[in-house]
Amino acid sequence: MTARLLRAGQAKMSKKLAEEAIEVVIDAMNGQADAVVRESADLIYNLAVLWVSCGVKPRDVWAEMDRRATGGSVLHASGAGGGPTSGGLNYSSPKAVC
């Protein structure tokens, strides 16, 4: 499947990524936590394939998240909250609506 997506090109990969994101949103709005988990896996997979196609390294994305965290965005630099942490950031999820 990965090779097929890469051969299809970035436009197709981007479309697939958008479709998966919409599915996650719809399932979340419908309170279907199990479906959110399944569709999130699809979303992350398709995002990773697009990153490969674009030459984006995950570490560069994490570095951007770290940069934003130090500027006071949604991620907390304190590491408080009891969730898993990475690089001093609290990546714990907010209370789920689903």
Buried (B, 14 or more C-beta within 10 A) or exposed (E): EEEEBBEBEEEBBBEBBEEBBEBBEEBBEEEBEEBBEBBBEBBEBBBBBBBBBEEEEEEEEBEEBBEBBEEEEEBBBEBEEEEEBEEEBBBBEEEEEE
